[in-house]
Amino acid sequence: MNENLRSMSVFGAILILLAGAGCVTESSNTTGNRPTPAANTNVARATATTPGLPEKTNIAAPTSQLVTLPVLDAFFAQENFAAELKSKLQLTDEQVNKLRSIARQETSKLREGGNHDEYAGRTKAAREETYEKSKAAIGEEKTLELIAFVNERWSGDVTAPTPSVTPATASRDGVPVPQDKRVVVNAPAFRMDLFEGGELIKSYKIGIGYPEFPLPTGLRRADTIIFNPTWTPPDEPWVESPGGKLKVGQRIEAGDKLNPLGPIKIPIGLPSLIHGGKAPAKLGGFASHGCVGLTNSQVNDFAKELARLGGTQISDEQIAEYQKNKTETRAVKLSKAVPVELRYEAITVEDGRLHIYRDVYDRGTNTEENLRNVLQSYGVTLDQLSDSKRKEILRALGQMARGASGKLVTQATDAKANNTASGKVTRTIKGGKEVVVEIPALVGKGYPAPVDLDAGVAPKKSPLRSRRRK
């Protein structure tokens, strides 16, 4: 990570804040035409009847957003963010200072908290708290504008190449399969895929951001691989916790066990990274503050594959050589940027089977309406299935409609009742993460199954058979 939080010309403030779990962010031009991400997310859209909102508004309801106070606090660390709030949203200095204060106060409550699995809150609860506290500080109209403004900046990298995601074949209707060289991350599936020419060539099991620091959706790009990244703990209340070894401003060298970034970090536009440093047990769950987490062996392999897709060859020998001298940070620029698409698809058809993933970020995706839409895109209706199959699917849908806490995600959910005051990030998911349903009519359809899956665990060696003495 960059050495000085305040002097970074990049969007490294949010990156450093996120680096409590190893996340950092890079700069992104905030002007120009923003590309439209592929229509691949089955997130429930807000309606005009959402409680607490005006009857008519073009701005999405707060319950459909991922903005939380810790995220807002990280945005405030960007050099021009406060000034843009005043110029573009016409906020006064007093209003900006109020927002900055409530965002910082909320961030100061969070702790990593050792290995305890206490439930601290939910994404929905954190969003709603942001909405209510912001409304009290700057009014409802300005709060809606604030949410829209932050999400516009957070939903995509304006420097990313124009998407070229189209269905690969007629048998894959309903799911965009990239035809170019592309990285696709689906957060609810805890899965990252590499595509080349319409074919899936490699898959990785990943860790994603905590609900309080959710992994966003949208189009990014990767154009640099940074070996041996250092990390400087920011001046945040959670850094110097009782009994902790971290000190504000202390440079943590690459390879140090206190460095959360691992041997490699790959910036993918604000506000996220793909980086190593994760234990295998962290994969398939919450593992970071808004980043894609991999083990060190995974990130070494991914860096090599990404470089190849970007027209730059990096060999195992080069990686080993780079990592010999951990005090020397090296940035390898790719010949061509590789698109990175961040998705939130909780109901999908994969390799001919219906997959329903847990709505880990409380986005209200797992509804019967979304289910019917997904099935319809493959020419299948829920009504044409047998009674037993319908019951099986709807039972699975209800099970996966619960958020990370195990509580049902609904518009009427009381945020205060579900957001305890433990002050720790949400680390675990209560209950199952996925239900797979076999539907004969879907055979041969859908997104491809994982290919050459790297689950972050070294394969077990077969026991050697003892040789008989002659």
N, C-alpha and C positions, 0 to 999 in steps of 0.2 A: 504494500500500500504506500501511497505517497507519504512523504515525510512530515509535511506540515498541513494540518487540516485547514487552517484559515488561508493559507497562501496558495492552495490548489486552484489552478485555472479550470480544472474539470469539475464535474459534479460530484467531487469526492467527499463532500460533507455527508451526504446521505450514505455514500459508500462506507465511510468510516463508522458512521452510526450503526450501519448494518453489520459492520465487521465484528461486532460482539460475537457473531456466529460465523464470521469470515467473509462478510459481504462488503463490496465496494462498488462504486459506480463511476462511470467516466462521463466526460463532457458530451453534450449533445446540442447541436445548433437548434435554437428555438424559433427560427424564422423559416419562411418559405412554405412550400406546399407539403402537407403531411400525407403520406400514402395511406390508402385505405387497406387495413388488414383483411385477409381472406375471411369470408363469412363462415367461420368454423366453430363458433362457440355457442353452445346451447344454454346460455344464461337467460334466466327469466327476465324479461324487460319490465321496467316499472310502468304503472298505468296512472292515469289521472286520478284514480280513486284511492291512491295510497294515503293512509291516514296522516294528517299533519302537513300535507302539501297542497298548494293551490290547485283548483280544479283543472286549470289549463296551464301547462308549462312544457317547454321543449327540453327542459333539463331533467335528466334522469333522477329518480328518487334516491335519497341517501342510502336506502337499503340495498340498492343495486351497485353501489360504489365500493371501492376498496380503500378509500382514503381513511386513514386513522390518524390520531393525534401524533403518535411517534413518527409516522411517515411525514406529516406536515412539519414536524420539528426538523426532520432531516432536510426538507425542501428549504426551510428558512436558512439553513447553513449555506445555501447557494448564494453567491455574491449578489446577483441581481433580483432575487426572488421578491424581497420586500418592496423594492422599487417598482417592480412590475405589478404587484398587487395595488399599489397606489395609482399607477398610471392606467392600467387596463381595467381594474375593477373599481377605480375611483374611491379607494379606501383612504381614510385619514390616517395620520401618524398614530393617533390614539387607538384606532381600530387595529392597525397592524401590530402594534405593541401588545394589545390584548390577546390577539391570536398567538403571537410568539410566546407569550407568557403561559397560556393554558397548554400549548403544545409541549413546551419545555417541562412544565410541572408533571404532565402525564408520563413523559419519557423518563423522568427522574425516578419514577416508581418502579420501573421494570428492572428485574435482576435475572441473571441466568440461573441462579439458585441451585447450583450443584447438580446432583443426579435425581432430585426429587421429581415426581411426576404429578405434582399438584396442578389442578386445572385453574388457570388464571382468568380466562375469558374466552370470547369467541370473536371471530371477525365481524359478525353482524353486530354484536354488542359494542365493539370498538368503533364501528362505523357510526352507529346511532349516537354514541356518546360524543363523537366528533361533531355530528350534526347539531345536537342539542346545545353543546357548549359554544359552538361557533355562532349559532343563532342568538344565544344570549349576549354574545359579544358584539356582533355586527348586524344582527337582524336576519330574517329568513331569506329575503331576496338576495342579499349579498352572500349569504351562506351557500345558496344554490349556485350562484355564479362562481364562488370559490371552489366548490366541489367539481364543477364542470371544468374550470381552468386547470386545476391540479390533475384531473384525470386526462385532460387533453395532452398535457405534457408527459403524463405517465403511461399513456396507452400506446405509444409507438415512438420509434426513433426516426426523426425527419430525414436523417441522412441515409436511411436504409434504402436499398434498391426497390424498384416497383415490384410488387408481388406477381408471381406467375403461377399461382396455385390453381390447378384445374383437375377434375376427375381424370384418372389415368385411363380407365376403360368404362364401358357402359355398365359392367357388373359391379362397379364401385360407386354407383350413384349415391349421393347423399353425404359423402365424406370427401373433402379435398385431399388428394394425394399429390404432393409436389412433383412437378415435371423437371425442376431445375435441381441444382445442388443446394441442399437446405437442411437445417437442423430444425426439428419439430419437438417441442416440449409440451406434454399434456400433464398439467399439475395433478388432477385427481387420480391419474393412473400412475403417478410417480415414475414417469417413463420419458426418455429422450431418444429420438430416432434420427438417423442420418440418411438422407435420400440423395440419390444421384440418377438423373435421367428417368424419373418415374419409378425407380426401384428402391426399396428399403434395403440398405446394405449393412446397417449396424444399429443395435439398440443398447441402451444403458438403463439400469435401475438407478433412480436418483433420490436425493432428499430435497424437500422444498421449503419455502419460507414459513415461519410460524404464522398462525392466524392473525396475530397482532402486526406482523410484517409480511403480508401475503405476496406471493409471486404474482406479478401483474399479467395481463394478456396483451397481445399486440405484436407488431413486427419489429424486430431488432436486426442488428447485423454484428458479425464478429470479423474484425480485420487485424487483430493483434493478439499474439500469445506472449504472455509475460512470465518468464521463468524466474524463480527465486524472488518472489515479491516480499518486501518487508512490510511491517505493520507498525504504526504508531498509535497506541490507544488514545482516543480523543478525550477531551475535557468534558466527560459526561459523568453523572453521579454513579452510574452502575459500574464504572471501571474499577475504582478502588474499593471493592467490597471487603467487609471484615474477613480476615484470614486469606484474602486473595493475594496473588503475586504480581498482578498488573499495577503499573504506575502510569499516571497520565503523562504523556510526552515521552515515555521511554521507548526507544526504538527496539522492536522485536525482530530479530534477524530471521531470514528464511530458514526453515528447518528446525527452528526452536519449537518445543512442544507447546509454548504459549501462543505461537503464531497460528491463527485460525484459517489462514489461506491455503496452507499446504504448499507444494512445490511450484504450482502453476495457477495463475488466474487469467481468465479470458473476459475482458469487458464486453458486454453485449448491449450497451446503451443504458441510459438511466431507466431504472435505478438498480441494475442487477449485474451480477457476474456469473460465470460458470467457473468453479474453482475446486481444488482438492481439499485435503485436510480432514475429511469425514471418516469416521469409523464405519465399518460395514453395517453395524447395528442401526446407524442413523438413516440408511437408505430405506426408501419405502415409507418415510414418515417426515415429520417436521424436523428441520435441521439447520435453518439459517434465518437471517433477517432479510428475506427478499431475494435470495439467490438460488441457483441450482448447485447443489452440493454433490461432490463425487469423492470417492476414496483416492488416495494418491496414485495407486496403480491404474485406476480408471481414468483419471485426468491425464496421465501420461499417454495412455492409449488414445483418448479422445483428441488430445492436442495433435498427435501425429495424423489422425484421420482428418481432422479439421484443416490442418495445413495442406494436406493433399487436395481436399475439395477446393481450397483457396489458391491452388496453383503453386504451392510452396512445399518442397520436400523437406521433411524433418525425420531423420533416422533415429533408431533406438540409441545408436552410438552418440549422436549429437545430444539427445536428451540427457544421457548419462554424463556427458562431458559438461553440459550446462549446470547440472546439479552437483557436480563435484565441488565447485566453488560456490557455496551457498551465500557468500557475502556479496557476490556480483549479480545484480539484477540485469537480465537481458530481455529486451523486447524484440520479438520477431514479427515483422510486418508481412501480412499475406499479400500475394500478388493481386488477389481479387477478394473483396469482402464476400462472406458467406451469409445469406439470410438466416436469421434465427427467429422462428415463429413460436410464440408463447400462447398456448391454448388452454381453455378450461372446458373440456368436453367430458361431462359426467355420465352421459348416456350415449353409447357408441355401438356400432356394429363392427366387430373385428374378426376377421378370418371366419366369417359365416356364423358368428355367435353374438348374442346380445350381451353387452357388458354394461352394468350399472355400477358406477363408482360412488363412493361416499362424497357428499357435498361438503368437503372439508373446509371450505371458506364461506359457508352459509350464504350462497348466492341464489338459493331458491331454484336450482336447475332441475331437481328431480321431481317433476310434476307429471301428471298423466298427459297433459297437453304436450309437453316436450317429448314424452315417450311416444305418443301417437305421431308426432311430426317426424321423429327419427325413423320409425317403422315405415311410415308412408313414403319417405324418400327412397325406400328400397322396394316399394310396391307391395308392402305388407300392412294390413290393418289389424288392430287389436281385436276387432269384432270377429274376424274370420278364424281366429285361433280357437282351440277347444276351451271349454270352460275351465278345466284343470290347468291348462297352460296360462290362461289369462290370470287366474288366481295366483299362480306361481310368480308371474311377472309383477303383478301389482303388489304382492307381498314383498318382493325384493325391492321394488321402488320405494315402498314405505320405509323399509329398513335403511336404505341408503339415503333417504331424504333427511336423515338426522345428521347434524353437524359433528364436528370433532368431539364435542362434549357428550354426544349421545342424545342430545335433545332435539326434538323435531324443529325444523326450520320453517317458521311461518311468519307472516307479516305481523301477527298479533303477539309474537313472542316478546316478553318483557325483558328488555336489555338489562335492567338493573338487577333482576332476579337471577340472571345467568352470568353476571360478571362479578365474580368475587373479588375481594380486596387483598389477595395473596401477594400481588405485585410481581408475579413470575409469569414468564411467557408460557403459552400452552405447548407442552412437549409431546403429548401422546394423543392417540385417537382411541376413543372408547368404542369397542365393538368392531365388527368387520369393516374392511375397506372396499370390498368388491363382491358382486354377485354375478355369476355368468349363467345365462339361460340358453339352452339349446332350442333353436327354432328351425325346423327343416326348410322352411321357405327362404331362409337367409343363407343357406349353404352356397359357398362360392362368392359371397358378396362382402363388402366392407373394407375397412382399413386393414392393412396387412398385420399379421402376427409378428411378435418380436423376432428379429433375425440376429443370430450370433450374440445373444443377450449377455451382456457383462453385468452381473449382479453384484460385483464388488467383492466377491468371495473367491479365494483361490480354490481351484478344483481339488478335490481330495485325491490323493495318490492311491492307486490300488496297492494292496499289500503284496509284497513280493513272496512268491511261493518258494518254499525251501526246496533245494535240490537234493535229490537222493544221491547218496554216495554210491559210486559204482564198486 
